Each structure stands twice: as C-alpha cells, then as structure tokens.
Amino acid sequence: MRCALFGDQIEAYEEVFKPSGQYEISKAPITAVDDQYKFNLEELPYQMTVGHQTIIQRLNPESGPIEPKYQPLSTIPRSPDPNGRYDVVGVVLFVEEAPRMIPNARGRDSPVREVSLTDTSQDHAMTISTWNDLTGKPCDAMNNWAEKFNVVGFTALKTRHTRGFTLNTTMSTRIIMNPKGARVDMLREWVKLYQHVLLDRQERILNVRYPSAEKKVVTIAELRSKKAANATPDEVAWIRVTIPEVDLQRVNAYIGCLGCGKWIHLALGTRFPCISCKKADTVAVHKYSVNTLP
C-alpha cells in the first residue's frame, strides 16, 4: 500500500522512515485511490495518509516494537548533533497549563508545551518541549500527575540549543505514561525516599515560571556562583549597579520585548508572543543598552 506524504511532510518525515525499516503505524487514514494514479496495476486501490495524529513506531523484525533504552539526563551530549535521538525517563515536576503557538521554521504556527523532568543524575530539571498533538491529552495527563511526582518516559528526543540546552519531541517521539524497566523501578523508589528533594526542585521551577511582583536583587558574586548544576532554565536575575562614568556615544537604542528586552523586528507598540521569555502577550517598546568606559 502506498503512503502519501505532501508538502512539508516530505522533509519532516525524512528522519523517520528508512529503507527496509519495519514500522507500526496507527491513526493514519486509509482512502481509495483511482487506478489512474497507480504506478502499476498490482498496487492495492488504497493509500495511507500521514497526519499530525499519526503514531509511527519502528519495529525489530524478530522481537516486535523496539524497547526504549532510557539514559540518565546528565549523559545526553551537550554538543549539537542533528541526528542524535535519545530516550529518557524521569519525574515530572511541571507542565505548562496550555499550549503556546510558536512560528516554526516554515513560517507556520505550531503548538508547543513545556515539561520539566528530573532524575537522580543531576541537581536540576530538564526542559522538554512537546510539539503538535503531543501538547494535548498526553500533557494534560502529566499536568495532573505533576503533584504526585509520577515517572514518565519519552522516546526519540532531540537536543536544542537556541534557549540554553533543552530537549524537543520529534515525529517519532512517544510519551510512555507507564514505563517499565530497572531504571524506572529505581526512580520510583527514589521518589518515595526523597520527596523533600523533589519539592525543592519543583519550588525553584515554580518561582521562575510564576515570579512574584517583588524583584529579588542579587549580587554579582551570587550570579558568578550559578552553574549548570544549580541554575534553573529561564531564571531571571536582577542586580543593582552603579555606573561611575557613561560613554554617551555608546548608548544603543532599539525596539525590544517589554518583558525580557530581546531585540525584535516589529513596529513600536506591536503586541506579540515572545519566544525568548515565553510571554504569550507582550508589547514592543523602546529599549536601550549602555556600555561603560574601559
């Protein structure tokens, strides 16, 4: 049976389908095809159409579905690897309340919803960006589980380095609500013994996601003490400094996000969703930066 890919799907599924590979495909509509569109008369008079809800799982010819090979979060390479795919399992600490619409590389808006996952291999959580249909029921279920510190598995994740180091779902990603294996059993025992550790990590995430109106001012020494092991993704710090002498010739004025100050190509006063600070509704305002004299 022929499987039809159209437009952007051709490039999107290039990394999924491999010659001679065996797959289990579900939620793919099957429709009749006219004889005039067949390559030869021996073809079945049907074709399969791949959509956003389609689930594709590669199979082992001898043993069926390929079982995930879960690895600790700390072992995922930090160097960019466009072909790398990673299976992870961890404890859910946070799930965004609702998907956000983000323009993709092809200029179309796609829903994205972030999940914070942690394990025993590092002292902070990892952000996983789920895309398209994975932002629906799977994330809704995990959102209800976040307070219970449930263990969830993710397969075929790729790394992303545009906002620090995060993980992204792919066309092949499955979210496994009831994972199995030795690593999963160990994590469940860890959850029972170290609830206070998980509560502390969850509190750090919530303080970043829902900051208080009062700005906490820190010192430069405190900022320097921040390392990958104790920093929270998207954490914002405020410092109070005195600039003894300003070079007025080096004052840079620009238009940026009201929330984070990121430089943008939009007209002053335009309302937009910021992909840098993740505010769903912010506005383009005047911003400036000042360079001090050497």
Secondary structure, DSSP 8 states (H G I E B T S, - for coil): -EEE--TTHHHHTTTT--TT-EEEEES--EEE--GGG-SSTTS-SEEEE--TT-EEEEEETTTEE----B--GGGS--S--TT--EEEEEEEEEE-SS-EEEE-TTS-EEEEEEEEEE-TTSSS-EEEEEEGGGGTHHHHHHHHHGGGT-EEEEEEEEEE-TTSSEEE--TT--EESS--SHHHHHHHHHHHH-HHHHHHHHHHHHHHHS--SS--EE-HHHHHT--TTT--TT---EE----SSEEEEEEEEEEEETTT--B-SS-TT-EE--TTT--SSEEEEEEEEEEE--
